[in-house]
Amino acid sequence: FGEVWYYFLEDDSSNSDSEDHDTPNAFAMVSLYSQQDSVLYEDSSKTLWACGYLGSKNLCIVLVEEIKSVISMQP
């Protein structure tokens, strides 16, 4: 799971050989959460999925099309 900080488009203007330069790729800067707390998960009869927020400690860039769903992470 992750929190999207912002979205951006690829600037491929420097790659004039690209066949697909009219359609830039859309990316998201994502802050990934920690792994689930497996003890809470088991103790809750597999109904609670709790993760820790890591902020800027675990950032990655993903293609927007790789985002599969939207969820809510409660503090």
C-alpha positions as a Python dict, from the first residue, in 0.01 Angstrom:
ca = {
    (1, 'F'): (0, 0, 0),
    (2, 'G'): (113, 355, -58),
    (3, 'E'): (17, 720, -44),
    (4, 'V'): (39, 912, -371),
    (5, 'W'): (214, 1243, -316),
    (6, 'Y'): (180, 1375, -672),
    (7, 'Y'): (146, 1278, -1037),
    (8, 'F'): (365, 1382, -1328),
    (9, 'L'): (415, 1317, -1699),
    (10, 'E'): (728, 1189, -1865),
    (11, 'D'): (912, 1448, -2072),
    (12, 'D'): (1039, 1250, -2369),
    (13, 'S'): (1100, 1553, -2591),
    (14, 'S'): (1472, 1469, -2588),
    (15, 'N'): (1399, 1128, -2743),
    (16, 'S'): (1294, 1219, -3096),
    (17, 'D'): (1329, 855, -3209),
    (18, 'S'): (1042, 745, -2985),
    (19, 'E'): (744, 619, -3185),
    (20, 'D'): (509, 703, -2898),
    (21, 'H'): (635, 1051, -2807),
    (22, 'D'): (287, 1203, -2854),
    (23, 'T'): (158, 998, -2559),
    (24, 'P'): (371, 1063, -2251),
    (25, 'N'): (367, 815, -1964),
    (26, 'A'): (193, 923, -1644),
    (27, 'F'): (375, 848, -1318),
    (28, 'A'): (300, 883, -946),
    (29, 'M'): (543, 955, -663),
    (30, 'V'): (435, 712, -392),
    (31, 'S'): (528, 682, -25),
    (32, 'L'): (504, 311, 58),
    (33, 'Y'): (362, 191, 390),
    (34, 'S'): (532, -74, 604),
    (35, 'Q'): (443, -441, 585),
    (36, 'Q'): (121, -538, 760),
    (37, 'D'): (120, -607, 1133),
    (38, 'S'): (66, -984, 1114),
    (39, 'V'): (-16, -1017, 1487),
    (40, 'L'): (-304, -768, 1462),
    (41, 'Y'): (-420, -934, 1142),
    (42, 'E'): (-437, -1280, 1304),
    (43, 'D'): (-583, -1150, 1634),
    (44, 'S'): (-862, -973, 1441),
    (45, 'S'): (-970, -1293, 1262),
    (46, 'K'): (-803, -1156, 948),
    (47, 'T'): (-1024, -845, 933),
    (48, 'L'): (-775, -569, 1029),
    (49, 'W'): (-483, -486, 801),
    (50, 'A'): (-262, -235, 986),
    (51, 'C'): (50, -76, 836),
    (52, 'G'): (289, 197, 950),
    (53, 'Y'): (333, 526, 767),
    (54, 'L'): (695, 575, 656),
    (55, 'G'): (669, 920, 494),
    (56, 'S'): (971, 1012, 283),
    (57, 'K'): (1172, 710, 403),
    (58, 'N'): (1032, 476, 137),
    (59, 'L'): (951, 666, -184),
    (60, 'C'): (913, 511, -526),
    (61, 'I'): (788, 607, -870),
    (62, 'V'): (518, 394, -1033),
    (63, 'L'): (328, 409, -1359),
    (64, 'V'): (-22, 541, -1290),
    (65, 'E'): (-169, 243, -1476),
    (66, 'E'): (-13, 13, -1212),
    (67, 'I'): (-235, 162, -937),
    (68, 'K'): (-503, -103, -884),
    (69, 'S'): (-737, 50, -625),
    (70, 'V'): (-796, 335, -381),
    (71, 'I'): (-815, 264, -8),
    (72, 'S'): (-834, 461, 316),
    (73, 'M'): (-559, 440, 577),
    (74, 'Q'): (-686, 572, 912),
    (75, 'P'): (-438, 735, 1153),
}
